[in-house]
Amino acid sequence: MHSIMIICPDHSPLKESEKWLSRYGFQVNSGTSLEQVDKYYEISEFNLLLVDQEIINHLNNNKAALPQTPRHIILDARPSLSTGTYNMSQGAAYYLPLPTDSETLLKHVVDVLEQKESIEQTTPVLFSNTSSHTKDSLPLGTPGSDIIGQCPPMLDLFRDIKKIAATDATTLIRGESGTGKELVAKAIHNTSLRKHNQIVSINCAAIPENLIESELFGHEKGAFTGATAAHDGLIKTADKGTLFLDEIGELPLEAQARLLRVLQEGEVRRVGATEYKKVNIRLIAATHRDLFDMVKKGRFREDLYYRLYVMELLLPPLRERGDDISMIAKALLEKACQKHNKPTNHYSRTFDKAIRSHHWPGNVRELENAIERAVILSPPERVEAANLKLAAQQNKPNNLDKALESNTTSQKGTTLDDYLKHFILTHQHKMTETQLAHSLGISRKSLWERRQKLTIPRKVTEKR
């Protein structure tokens, strides 16, 4: 966890940043003078100082100065070019006006912390058994890294991952099944200061409900039938590292209450125990469900929902990622050929066309399985598109065609355009454009084009 010290008078606008920086996962302390901070803290142990110019003025009047470490950002209610130039010459990382909006200040805080980490990482290592060209060292999005993609939504995602990784903020990852939520969680962990400790990944849907509390929180000997020895749970195992809870929407309500205590107090209690033990974890959760809808239905705790909803990442489905589909398919083809000891097959135009024409409801997971199937079934010299075994799905009538077929049996003279217009006008007040397109079995682009063609107006406010 990054630690930040704020040094400013009580009346300073900088004082307000203490609360929201804490919400972003930073450990924040504050003092009204350098003397007070020196008295109660070891200032060199902080990763960053945020200092009001009034404090600097006081130090200058007393012929004193800030220590050279840690790095510091100066904020000034009366900014001037000369003061800024002087502060930068004295070692300030940035000089900003006061008040500064939270987004701007957060950006500069993250930049300083990343620069510090980069310097630490360039320290020479004399002995190492690890190659310097590991997957983790490759930029996200490039072939060879764990996550491949260059479409605008993915580039935005990579930028957000970098910002979030610099904090200890609890993060919720949302996206359809198979979009790579666990890979994103690992990317956050591997880019953070916790990367030298382990990430513990748990699929909440894969553990039986009667065992999940024991697995997560641990149990005492004799706590229940079969508990023949005390057991540390997976949360304790993740101490000082990252805990990734996949499909958190499947977590029972009783376990949700225990998890809330871990997040609020940083402590865990085994099943059957009376004492709590301190833990220091960074929580990343993922789900394909609508947690807010589950809250309204009483199936997910509202207080836990807001604890999770500090930072949110939305993963786009594969069908909306454009040329990324081809990039990913090429990498998966090479991986599958290596796995099954086959020569790396040429990625043909016909193969790419078959892949790009499929809807991919199972996203990257479905694509990986289809390509592996094609590699296994194809002859050694080439990989054949027919062996993707996608033709059956592609030849099925889409939802729109099936709906029209059933509709025309009772409404003579109904056309495809008539049905589409009726369906959109009937359902658009309660469905997003993506949901409408999915229900009709067409893409969002196709839905937009048909709106233009049939002059179907969109509702004023779209459900988010």
RODO-2510 file (C-alpha; in nm, 4 decimals, decimal comma):
residues 464
     n   res          X          Y          Z
     1     m     0,0000     0,0000     0,0000
     2     h     0,1385     0,3403    -0,0959
     3     s     0,1675     0,5783     0,1999
     4     i     0,1223     0,9534     0,1596
     5     m     0,1869     1,2317     0,4102
     6     i    -0,0048     1,5598     0,3727
     7     i     0,1551     1,8602     0,5429
     8     c    -0,0631     2,1689     0,5448
     9     p    -0,2364     2,4165     0,7782
    10     d    -0,5833     2,3173     0,8994
    11     h    -0,7461     2,5849     0,6804
    12     s    -0,5729     2,4646     0,3613
    13     p    -0,7861     2,3266     0,0726
    14     l    -0,5264     2,0477     0,0555
    15     k    -0,6717     1,9078     0,3785
    16     e    -0,9813     1,7899     0,1874
    17     s    -0,7765     1,5486    -0,0229
    18     e    -0,7035     1,3270     0,2784
    19     k    -1,0446     1,1563     0,2715
    20     w    -1,0753     1,0896    -0,1005
    21     l    -0,7150     0,9675    -0,1319
    22     s    -0,7942     0,7165     0,1440
    23     r    -1,0952     0,5985    -0,0543
    24     y    -0,8652     0,5275    -0,3485
    25     g    -0,6695     0,2852    -0,1309
    26     f    -0,3763     0,5032    -0,0213
    27     q    -0,2629     0,5066     0,3403
    28     v    -0,2842     0,8773     0,4242
    29     n    -0,1572     1,0667     0,7287
    30     s    -0,1440     1,4380     0,7852
    31     g     0,0309     1,7018     0,9924
    32     t     0,0249     2,0778     1,0246
    33     s     0,4038     2,1254     1,0250
    34     l     0,7251     1,9413     0,9421
    35     e     0,8202     1,9509     1,3109
    36     q     0,4955     1,7767     1,4083
    37     v     0,5418     1,5113     1,1385
    38     d     0,9042     1,4487     1,2471
    39     k     0,7881     1,4058     1,6040
    40     y     0,5331     1,1332     1,5376
    41     y     0,6469     0,9656     1,2140
    42     e     0,9553     0,8412     1,0318
    43     i     0,9161     1,0668     0,7307
    44     s     1,1493     0,8638     0,5072
    45     e     0,9062     0,5713     0,5231
    46     f     0,6415     0,7593     0,3246
    47     n     0,6224     0,7154    -0,0515
    48     l     0,5143     1,0744    -0,1205
    49     l     0,4619     1,4106     0,0508
    50     l     0,1896     1,6585    -0,0467
    51     v     0,2915     1,9962     0,0943
    52     d     0,1166     2,3331     0,1081
    53     q     0,3364     2,6264    -0,0007
    54     e     0,2673     2,7925     0,3363
    55     i     0,4717     2,5156     0,4983
    56     i     0,7563     2,5812     0,2527
    57     n     0,7422     2,9541     0,3306
    58     h     0,7686     2,8787     0,7027
    59     l     1,0683     2,6500     0,6432
    60     n     1,2408     2,9125     0,4267
    61     n     1,1906     3,1785     0,6961
    62     n     1,3585     2,9461     0,9455
    63     k     1,6339     2,8534     0,6983
    64     a     1,5148     2,4926     0,6903
    65     a     1,4118     2,2669     0,4048
    66     l     1,2144     1,9553     0,3247
    67     p     1,4121     1,6297     0,3251
    68     q     1,5202     1,5113    -0,0223
    69     t     1,3324     1,1830     0,0254
    70     p     1,0561     1,0968    -0,0140
    71     r     0,9536     1,2825    -0,3300
    72     h     0,7058     1,5654    -0,2862
    73     i     0,4429     1,7685    -0,4665
    74     i     0,4014     2,1347    -0,3714
    75     l     0,0555     2,2962    -0,3901
    76     d     0,0121     2,6722    -0,3713
    77     a    -0,2987     2,8856    -0,3134
    78     r    -0,1098     3,1809    -0,4707
    79     p     0,0847     3,0178    -0,7532
    80     s     0,3488     3,2103    -0,9447
    81     l     0,6073     3,1221    -1,2065
    82     s     0,9021     3,2249    -0,9892
    83     t     0,7823     3,0206    -0,6895
    84     g     0,7182     2,7193    -0,9093
    85     t     1,0617     2,7437    -1,0720
    86     y     1,2280     2,7671    -0,7307
    87     n     1,0407     2,4658    -0,5927
    88     m     1,1218     2,2516    -0,8947
    89     s     1,4899     2,3468    -0,8625
    90     q     1,4770     2,2305    -0,5002
    91     g     1,3550     1,8861    -0,6017
    92     a     0,9747     1,9079    -0,6117
    93     a     0,8218     1,6551    -0,8495
    94     y     0,5331     1,8884    -0,9377
    95     y     0,4087     2,2372    -0,8489
    96     l     0,0283     2,2707    -0,8622
    97     p    -0,2249     2,5434    -0,7822
    98     l    -0,4682     2,5213    -0,4926
    99     p    -0,7411     2,4202    -0,5072
   100     t    -0,6703     2,1415    -0,7597
   101     d    -0,9473     1,9055    -0,8693
   102     s    -0,9196     1,5484    -0,7451
   103     e    -0,8684     1,3956    -1,0911
   104     t    -0,5701     1,6187    -1,1693
   105     l    -0,4075     1,5643    -0,8315
   106     l    -0,4618     1,1854    -0,8515
   107     k    -0,2957     1,1790    -1,1947
   108     h     0,0144     1,3564    -1,0606
   109     v     0,0256     1,1391    -0,7473
   110     v     0,0158     0,8227    -0,9584
   111     d     0,2826     0,9623    -1,1949
   112     v     0,5221     1,0288    -0,9060
   113     l     0,4663     0,6855    -0,7513
   114     e     0,5163     0,5147    -1,0868
   115     q     0,8387     0,7079    -1,1470
   116     k     0,9633     0,6013    -0,8041
   117     e     0,8840     0,2371    -0,8719
   118     s     1,0481     0,2576    -1,2146
   119     i     1,3711     0,3862    -1,0583
   120     e     1,3645     0,1042    -0,8016
   121     q     1,3141    -0,1525    -1,0745
   122     t     1,6211    -0,0345    -1,2681
   123     t     1,8525    -0,1187    -0,9763
   124     p     2,0996    -0,3812    -1,1087
   125     v     2,0295    -0,7417    -1,0128
   126     l     2,3482    -0,9492    -0,9797
   127     f     2,1956    -1,2954    -0,9782
   128     s     1,8583    -1,3965    -1,1219
   129     n     1,7090    -1,7155    -1,2601
   130     t     1,4243    -1,5263    -1,4279
   131     s     1,4425    -1,4056    -1,7870
   132     s     1,4049    -1,0317    -1,8296
   133     h     1,1688    -1,0952    -2,1206
   134     t     0,8812    -1,2473    -1,9259
   135     k     0,5163    -1,1983    -2,0123
   136     d     0,4806    -0,9532    -1,7242
   137     s     0,7491    -0,7251    -1,8731
   138     l     0,5686    -0,6937    -2,2081
   139     p     0,3307    -0,3990    -2,2501
   140     l    -0,0339    -0,4935    -2,2086
   141     g    -0,2098    -0,5372    -2,5402
   142     t     0,0921    -0,6585    -2,7377
   143     p     0,1153    -1,0127    -2,8785
   144     g     0,3007    -1,2253    -2,6241
   145     s     0,1503    -1,0496    -2,3216
   146     d    -0,1350    -1,2093    -2,1311
   147     i    -0,3925    -0,9641    -2,2659
   148     i    -0,3956    -0,8807    -2,6369
   149     g    -0,5838    -0,5871    -2,7859
   150     q    -0,5467    -0,2473    -2,9490
   151     c    -0,9095    -0,1369    -2,9947
   152     p    -1,0041     0,1914    -2,8182
   153     p    -1,1991     0,0262    -2,5299
   154     m    -0,9007    -0,2005    -2,4533
   155     l    -0,6514     0,0873    -2,4663
   156     d    -0,8728     0,2735    -2,2168
   157     l    -0,8779    -0,0415    -2,0036
   158     f    -0,4973    -0,0682    -2,0007
   159     r    -0,4651     0,2946    -1,8932
   160     d    -0,7121     0,2351    -1,6097
   161     i    -0,5290    -0,0813    -1,5017
   162     k    -0,2080     0,1186    -1,4716
   163     k    -0,3749     0,3865    -1,2578
   164     i    -0,5582     0,1398    -1,0350
   165     a    -0,2488    -0,0766    -0,9833
   166     a    -0,0690     0,2186    -0,8252
   167     t    -0,3269     0,2138    -0,5427
   168     d    -0,4732    -0,0506    -0,3122
   169     a    -0,8291     0,0396    -0,4080
   170     t    -1,0852    -0,2418    -0,4105
   171     t    -1,1767    -0,3082    -0,7722
   172     l    -1,4827    -0,4637    -0,9354
   173     i    -1,4370    -0,6142    -1,2827
   174     r    -1,7521    -0,6645    -1,4881
   175     g    -1,7964    -0,8378    -1,8193
   176     e    -1,9507    -1,1357    -1,9924
   177     s    -1,8210    -1,4864    -1,9242
   178     g    -1,5027    -1,5572    -2,1152
   179     t    -1,3882    -1,1959    -2,1594
   180     g    -1,0755    -1,2420    -1,9445
   181     k    -1,1670    -1,0980    -1,6052
   182     e    -0,9083    -1,3102    -1,4225
   183     l    -0,6360    -1,1967    -1,6648
   184     v    -0,7221    -0,8350    -1,5854
   185     a    -0,7029    -0,9093    -1,2118
   186     k    -0,3586    -1,0642    -1,2599
   187     a    -0,2484    -0,7656    -1,4682
   188     i    -0,3446    -0,5302    -1,1848
   189     h    -0,1574    -0,7454    -0,9322
   190     n     0,1527    -0,7844    -1,1504
   191     t     0,1708    -0,4076    -1,2061
   192     s     0,1267    -0,3216    -0,8364
   193     l     0,3696    -0,3056    -0,5452
   194     r     0,2189    -0,6341    -0,4227
   195     k     0,3516    -0,8256    -0,7227
   196     h     0,6278    -0,9892    -0,5165
   197     n     0,3577    -1,1547    -0,3035
   198     q     0,1033    -1,3986    -0,4353
   199     i    -0,2378    -1,3461    -0,5888
   200     v    -0,4935    -1,5984    -0,4629
   201     s    -0,7731    -1,6610    -0,7142
   202     i    -1,1019    -1,8141    -0,6029
   203     n    -1,4058    -1,8963    -0,8150
   204     c    -1,6940    -1,8512    -0,5717
   205     a    -1,9248    -2,0540    -0,7971
   206     a    -1,6934    -2,3576    -0,7864
   207     i    -1,6921    -2,4051    -0,4070
   208     p    -1,9946    -2,5780    -0,2430
   209     e    -2,1991    -2,3325    -0,0362
   210     n    -2,1490    -2,5310     0,2858
   211     l    -1,7691    -2,5167     0,2485
   212     i    -1,7092    -2,1669     0,1160
   213     e    -1,6811    -1,9948     0,4558
   214     s    -1,4280    -2,2529     0,5745
   215     e    -1,2275    -2,2218     0,2513
   216     l    -1,2213    -1,8427     0,2601
   217     f    -1,1924    -1,7645     0,6308
   218     g    -1,0469    -2,0884     0,7722
   219     h    -1,1752    -2,2954     1,0637
   220     e    -1,0776    -2,4178     1,4064
   221     k    -1,0348    -2,7844     1,4920
   222     g    -1,3754    -2,9336     1,5724
   223     a    -1,5666    -2,6354     1,4315
   224     f    -1,7831    -2,8780     1,2327
   225     t    -1,7967    -3,2453     1,1442
   226     g    -1,4791    -3,3403     0,9606
   227     a    -1,2731    -3,0445     1,0893
   228     t    -0,9979    -3,2632     1,2369
   229     a    -0,7374    -2,9845     1,2347
   230     a    -0,7229    -2,6044     1,2334
   231     h    -0,7051    -2,4527     0,8864
   232     d    -0,5985    -2,1097     0,7617
   233     g    -0,8382    -1,9857     0,4946
   234     l    -0,7462    -1,8501     0,1540
   235     i    -0,7879    -1,4899     0,2745
   236     k    -0,5076    -1,5455     0,5255
   237     t    -0,3023    -1,7078     0,2491
   238     a    -0,3395    -1,3871     0,0445
   239     d    -0,2016    -1,1718     0,3301
   240     k     0,0200    -0,8923     0,1897
   241     g    -0,0878    -0,9942    -0,1596
   242     t    -0,4052    -0,9819    -0,3689
   243     l    -0,7290    -1,1758    -0,3261
   244     f    -0,9271    -1,2263    -0,6470
   245     l    -1,2873    -1,3397    -0,5992
   246     d    -1,4328    -1,4457    -0,9331
   247     e    -1,8133    -1,4666    -0,9651
   248     i    -1,8585    -1,2854    -0,6349
   249     g    -2,2314    -1,2700    -0,7038
   250     e    -2,2445    -1,6408    -0,6083
   251     l    -2,1135    -1,5736    -0,2568
   252     p    -2,3746    -1,6657     0,0107
   253     l    -2,5089    -1,3828     0,2263
   254     e    -2,3406    -1,5183     0,5430
   255     a    -2,0021    -1,5178     0,3708
   256     q    -2,0721    -1,1684     0,2356
   257     a    -2,1098    -1,0403     0,5928
   258     r    -1,7749    -1,1956     0,6916
   259     l    -1,6054    -1,0500     0,3836
   260     l    -1,7397    -0,7049     0,4684
   261     r    -1,5612    -0,7259     0,8045
   262     v    -1,2352    -0,8106     0,6269
   263     l    -1,2693    -0,5035     0,4036
   264     q    -1,3793    -0,2664     0,6794
   265     e    -1,1488    -0,3699     0,9617
   266     g    -0,8675    -0,5601     0,7884
   267     e    -0,9184    -0,8642     1,0057
   268     v    -1,0461    -1,2198     0,9644
   269     r    -1,1982    -1,4719     1,2072
   270     r    -1,1896    -1,8464     1,1477
   271     v    -1,5131    -2,0451     1,1632
   272     g    -1,5466    -2,1590     1,5260
   273     a    -1,2907    -1,9061     1,6576
   274     t    -1,3516    -1,6118     1,8926
   275     e    -1,0489    -1,3984     1,8029
   276     y    -0,9808    -1,1946     1,4931
   277     k    -0,6458    -1,1893     1,3125
   278     k    -0,5148    -0,8953     1,1127
   279     v    -0,4747    -0,9352     0,7365
   280     n    -0,3517    -0,6964     0,4704
   281     i    -0,5071    -0,7846     0,1364
   282     r    -0,6012    -0,6034    -0,1795
   283     l    -0,9410    -0,7279    -0,3030
   284     i    -1,0324    -0,7588    -0,6692
   285     a    -1,3758    -0,9025    -0,7459
   286     a    -1,5378    -1,0013    -1,0736
   287     t    -1,8847    -1,0903    -1,1924
   288     h    -2,0948    -1,1219    -1,5054
   289     r    -2,4087    -1,0520    -1,3025
   290     d    -2,5862    -0,7217    -1,2318
   291     l    -2,4973    -0,6832    -0,8627
   292     f    -2,7161    -0,3761    -0,8199
   293     d    -3,0168    -0,5731    -0,9405
   294     m    -2,9218    -0,8482    -0,6941
   295     v    -2,9096    -0,5873    -0,4157
   296     k    -3,2659    -0,4777    -0,5001
   297     k    -3,3784    -0,8405    -0,4865
   298     g    -3,2109    -0,8979    -0,1494
   299     r    -2,9576    -1,1473    -0,2893
   300     f    -2,6507    -0,9293    -0,2364
   301     r    -2,5655    -0,7058     0,0586
   302     e    -2,5959    -0,3366    -0,0212
   303     d    -2,3115    -0,2377     0,2151
   304     l    -2,0776    -0,4903     0,0530
   305     y    -2,1803    -0,3695    -0,2942
   306     y    -2,0686    -0,0154    -0,2149
   307     r    -1,7473    -0,1463    -0,0559
   308     l    -1,6695    -0,3262    -0,3814
   309     y    -1,7735    -0,0374    -0,6030
   310     v    -1,4678     0,1826    -0,5416
   311     m    -1,3159     0,1288    -0,8844
   312     e    -1,4935    -0,0478    -1,1716
   313     l    -1,3549    -0,1941    -1,4927
   314     l    -1,5856    -0,2941    -1,7788
   315     l    -1,4557    -0,5537    -2,0238
   316     p    -1,5960    -0,5307    -2,3773
   317     p    -1,7266    -0,8523    -2,5359
   318     l    -1,5125    -1,0034    -2,8106
   319     r    -1,7685    -0,9276    -3,0838
   320     e    -1,7242    -0,5525    -3,0189
   321     r    -1,3430    -0,5535    -3,0403
   322     g    -1,2970    -0,5301    -3,4196
   323     d    -0,9489    -0,6213    -3,5435
   324     d    -0,8547    -0,7480    -3,1970
   325     i    -1,0379    -1,0703    -3,2875
   326     s    -0,7820    -1,1501    -3,5579
   327     m    -0,4876    -1,0591    -3,3333
   328     i    -0,6138    -1,2861    -3,0567
   329     a    -0,6963    -1,5678    -3,2975
   330     k    -0,3425    -1,5636    -3,4429
   331     a    -0,1883    -1,5843    -3,0956
   332     l    -0,4247    -1,8654    -2,9927
   333     l    -0,3494    -2,0566    -3,3122
   334     e     0,0241    -2,0468    -3,2388
   335     k    -0,0392    -2,1537    -2,8785
   336     a    -0,2610    -2,4462    -2,9843
   337     c    -0,0075    -2,5668    -3,2435
   338     q     0,2674    -2,5673    -2,9815
   339     k     0,0476    -2,7469    -2,7299
   340     h    -0,0333    -3,0298    -2,9714
   341     n     0,3146    -3,0516    -3,1261
   342     k     0,2016    -2,9397    -3,4695
   343     p     0,3825    -2,7000    -3,7048
   344     t     0,2566    -2,3445    -3,6721
   345     n    -0,0114    -2,3257    -3,9406
   346     h    -0,0609    -2,0346    -4,1753
   347     y    -0,3396    -1,8029    -4,0611
   348     s    -0,5335    -1,7856    -4,3871
   349     r    -0,7823    -1,5266    -4,5069
   350     t    -1,0561    -1,7928    -4,5205
   351     f    -0,9837    -1,8917    -4,1605
   352     d    -0,9964    -1,5279    -4,0503
   353     k    -1,3239    -1,4680    -4,2362
   354     a    -1,4884    -1,7627    -4,0596
   355     i    -1,3739    -1,6301    -3,7237
   356     r    -1,4784    -1,2694    -3,7894
   357     s    -1,8283    -1,3736    -3,9036
   358     h    -1,9125    -1,5560    -3,5798
   359     h    -2,0935    -1,3795    -3,2919
   360     w    -1,8781    -1,5382    -3,0145
   361     p    -2,1276    -1,5517    -2,7267
   362     g    -1,8606    -1,7345    -2,5231
   363     n    -1,6034    -1,4636    -2,6024
   364     v    -1,2292    -1,5396    -2,5850
   365     r    -1,2841    -1,8698    -2,4048
   366     e    -1,5062    -1,9924    -2,6881
   367     l    -1,2575    -1,8667    -2,9493
   368     e    -0,9705    -2,0504    -2,7801
   369     n    -1,1676    -2,3771    -2,7694
   370     a    -1,2738    -2,3439    -3,1352
   371     i    -0,9180    -2,2834    -3,2549
   372     e    -0,7823    -2,5750    -3,0517
   373     r    -1,0550    -2,7931    -3,2026
   374     a    -0,9556    -2,6818    -3,5526
   375     v    -0,5862    -2,7547    -3,4898
   376     i    -0,6639    -3,1060    -3,3630
   377     l    -0,8988    -3,1953    -3,6507
   378     s    -0,7071    -3,0322    -3,9376
   379     p    -0,4247    -3,1977    -4,1353
   380     p    -0,0656    -3,1107    -4,0290
   381     e     0,0031    -2,8856    -4,3294
   382     r    -0,2892    -2,6460    -4,2780
   383     v    -0,5679    -2,5461    -4,0429
   384     e    -0,9149    -2,5611    -4,1984
   385     a    -1,1927    -2,3164    -4,1159
   386     a    -1,4547    -2,5922    -4,1393
   387     n    -1,2927    -2,7620    -3,8403
   388     l    -1,3788    -2,4681    -3,6178
   389     k    -1,7215    -2,6362    -3,6177
   390     l    -1,9026    -2,3032    -3,6163
   391     a    -2,1187    -2,3652    -3,9240
   392     a    -2,4048    -2,5124    -3,7220
   393     q    -2,4316    -2,1981    -3,5135
   394     q    -2,3914    -1,9677    -3,8141
   395     n    -2,6579    -2,1455    -4,0174
   396     k    -2,9161    -2,1205    -3,7426
   397     p    -3,1715    -1,8417    -3,7990
   398     n    -3,1063    -1,5544    -3,5667
   399     n    -3,3550    -1,4450    -3,3030
   400     l    -3,5011    -1,1820    -3,5321
   401     d    -3,5688    -1,4310    -3,8116
   402     k    -3,7236    -1,6835    -3,5715
   403     a    -3,9421    -1,4187    -3,4130
   404     l    -4,0611    -1,3011    -3,7543
   405     e    -4,1374    -1,6576    -3,8624
   406     s    -4,3544    -1,7196    -3,5547
   407     n    -4,5130    -1,3773    -3,5805
   408     t    -4,6160    -1,4139    -3,9445
   409     t    -4,8150    -1,7287    -3,8670
   410     s    -5,0640    -1,5174    -3,6766
   411     q    -5,0223    -1,1783    -3,8503
   412     k    -5,0589    -1,2095    -4,2232
   413     g    -4,8623    -0,9508    -4,4196
   414     t    -4,6092    -0,8725    -4,1417
   415     t    -4,2626    -0,7912    -4,2792
   416     l    -3,9208    -0,8144    -4,1139
   417     d    -3,9039    -0,4342    -4,0933
   418     d    -4,2514    -0,4191    -3,9370
   419     y    -4,1548    -0,6668    -3,6679
   420     l    -3,8212    -0,5008    -3,5970
   421     k    -3,9802    -0,1569    -3,5604
   422     h    -4,2509    -0,2957    -3,3316
   423     f    -3,9965    -0,4828    -3,1160
   424     i    -3,7659    -0,1817    -3,0721
   425     l    -4,0436     0,0634    -2,9878
   426     t    -4,1929    -0,1850    -2,7409
   427     h    -3,8712    -0,2708    -2,5554
   428     q    -3,6325     0,0240    -2,5845
   429     h    -3,7631     0,1923    -2,2705
   430     k    -3,6304    -0,0979    -2,0591
   431     m    -3,3340    -0,2237    -2,2632
   432     t    -3,0014    -0,0744    -2,3710
   433     e    -2,8961    -0,0696    -2,7377
   434     t    -2,6633    -0,3634    -2,6687
   435     q    -2,9453    -0,5634    -2,5087
   436     l    -3,1811    -0,4823    -2,7956
   437     a    -2,9257    -0,5923    -3,0538
   438     h    -2,8483    -0,9103    -2,8604
   439     s    -3,2181    -0,9982    -2,8305
   440     l    -3,2636    -0,9484    -3,2048
   441     g    -2,9491    -1,1459    -3,2853
   442     i    -2,7807    -0,8581    -3,4692
   443     s    -2,4881    -0,6244    -3,3965
   444     r    -2,5233    -0,2751    -3,2525
   445     k    -2,4008    -0,1339    -3,5827
   446     s    -2,6709    -0,3259    -3,7686
   447     l    -2,9298    -0,2023    -3,5196
   448     w    -2,8160     0,1582    -3,5758
   449     e    -2,8327     0,1168    -3,9532
   450     r    -3,1862    -0,0220    -3,9348
   451     r    -3,2918     0,2653    -3,7089
   452     q    -3,1692     0,5085    -3,9744
   453     k    -3,3346     0,3182    -4,2564
   454     l    -3,6724     0,2866    -4,0805
   455     t    -3,6498     0,6251    -3,9001
   456     i    -3,7026     0,4653    -3,5593
   457     p    -3,6345     0,7310    -3,2939
   458     r    -3,4295     0,6441    -2,9866
   459     k    -3,5675     0,7114    -2,6402
   460     v    -3,4476     1,0307    -2,4718
   461     t    -3,2564     0,8628    -2,1876
   462     e    -3,0961     0,5238    -2,2259
   463     k    -3,0824     0,2822    -1,9383
   464     r    -2,7261     0,2425    -1,8074
***
